Amino acid sequence: MKNNLCQNKKMCMFGVSLLILTLVVAAILGLLASPTSPVTWALIAVLVVIPFIHKKMSSNQFVEWKDEYSVGIDSIDQQHKRLLNLINQLQTAIDYSTGEQFEREALDELVDYTKTHFTYEEGLMRDNDYPDFEPHKLQHEKMFEKVREVLSEYEQDQDTAMTNAVNYLKDWLINHINGTDKEYSSYLIGKGVK
């Protein structure tokens, strides 16, 4: 399955490259033959628009930090931003077929940093006697269990497993930040955590 997906990605990249090359050659020939032709200028306009279309299409796959994600505690916000960057790094590794080693390294770095973040977050809650500490910690444990399940698929279908992992992590992190993390933040801020 991995080879078919990689081949399809390569074929898509080849097709787009061929299209761009054809448009460039056609525009150059059109400029040489008839610089005032509307067809020539339409080809040039299409060439100019292609990067914008590509950016718009690919930006939907990446997660950008929004102020509404802030929990009001700078250290936690900085860690959440780092997690989003690591998720985007994993998304890039998947999208551009960087290879199994890079994908695994990106995933390992994301998982390791997530553990570091959870340890820090749980320490703040524990040190400040947060009343819902155990349920929050249980959510962290369930997330890691789900990641382990997704990654157990890795041996059968590497591309699908990585795509499932990154999609799950994006959704989970945003929902977690906007849900339970915002619940503890007002409590911790009240205790003087900044």
N, C-alpha and C positions, 0 to 999 in steps of 0.2 A: 504494500500500500504506500509506503514512504516513497519508493521510487516513482510510482505513478503521480503522486502529488508534486514531487520535485520536478518531474518531467513537465507536468501541467504548468507549474510556476515558470519554469524555464521557457516553455512554449509561449506563454503569455508575455513574458518579458521580450522574447524574440519577436513576437508579433507586434508589440508596441514599438520596439526599436525599428522594425522594418517599416511600419507605418510612418514614423517620424522621418526616417531616411527618405522614403518615397515623397513625403510632403516637401522636404527640403529640396530635393532634386527637382521636383515639379515647380516649386516656387522660383528656383534659380533659372530653370529653363524658361519659365513664364516671364521673368524679368528680362532675360536676354531677348526673347522673341517679341514681347509686347509689354513694356513697362507700365502702360496705362490700363491694361486689361483688368476688369473687376475680378476675374477668376484668379489671377495672380495674387491680387491683394486679399482675396478670400482665403487662399492657401496660407498666406503669411499670417493672417488673423487667426486661423486655426492653430498654426504653430505657436503663436504667442499665448493662446488660451490653454493649450495642453498642460503646462506646468500648474496653472491655477486649478484646473479640473483634477489633476493628480493630487494636489495638496488637499483639496476639499474631500476627495474620496478617501485618502489615507488618514486624514485627521480624525475621522470618526472612530478609528481603531485605537487611538491613543487617549489617555486620560489626562486632562489638564486640571491643575489646582484651581479651585474657585474659593473666593473668600467665604462663601457659605459653608465650606468644609471646616473652617476654623473652629476649634474647641475652646479657644481663648487662653490656652496655655502654650506659650511659644515653643518650649522644648518638644511638646507632643506634636504641634503643628509642623515643626521642622522634620520630625521623624516621619510623619504622614506624607509630607512632600517627597522625602527620600524614597519611601515605599512606592509612591506613584511613579517616580522616575525609574525605579527598578522594574516595575511592571511594564513600563513603556520600553525599557531596554530589552526585556524578554519578548515583547510584542515585535520589536524590530528584528530580533534574532530569528523569530518564526517567519516573519513576512519576507525576509530577504535570504532565506535558506542559507544561513551562515554556517550550518553544519551542526552535527550532534554535539560536539564538544563545547562549542560556544553557547548553544542553547542550554545544555546542562549546567555550564558555569553560571550563566545568567539566572537560571532557576535556583541553583544552589545559593548564589549571593542573595537573591530575593528571600528565600526561605530562612537563611541565617540571619539576615537583618530583621525579618519579621519576628523571629524568636527574641532577638535583642530588644526590639521595640516592645513586645509583649512583656518581657521581663521588667523593663523600665516602668511601663504603665502599671503593671500589677504591683510593683514595689511602691509606687506612689499611692495606690489605693490601699494597700496593706498598711503602710506607714501612717496613713491618715484615717484609718479605721472606716473605710468606705463600706456602708452597710450592704451593698449588693456586690461585694467583691467576688464571692463564690460563683454566682450566676455569670458574671462577666468573664471570669477565668474559664468557666465551662464553655462559653462561646469561642474563646481562643482555641481551646482543645478540640472542639468540634470542627473548627476551620482546618486545623492541621490534619485531623482524621480524613476530612474530605479531600485535601490535597494528596494525602497518601493513597487514597482510593483512585483518584484521577491518575496519579503517577504509576500505579500498579498496571494500568493499561499501556504504559509506555513500551513494554517489550512487544506487544502485539501491533501497535500502531502509533509510532512516535509523533507524527505530525498532529494527529487528532488529539492525542493525550496532551501535548504541549498547548495546543489551541484551547482545549477544554480547561486546562489549568489556568492559563492567562485570563480567559473570560470569567471563570469563577472568581479568581482573585480580584479582578477589577470590580465586579459587582459586589462581592463580599466586603471589600475594603470601604467603598463609598457608602454602602448601606450601614456598615458598622460605625463609621465615623459619624454619619448623620443620625444614627440611632443611639446605641448604648454609650458611645464615647461622649456624646453631648450630654447624656444623663449624668455621668460622673464628673464632667468638667465643672459644672456649677458647684457641686459639692466640694471639689478640690480647691477651686478658686476661693470659696468661702473659708477654707482652711488656710489660705494664704499662699497656695501654690501658684506660681506665675509662669 
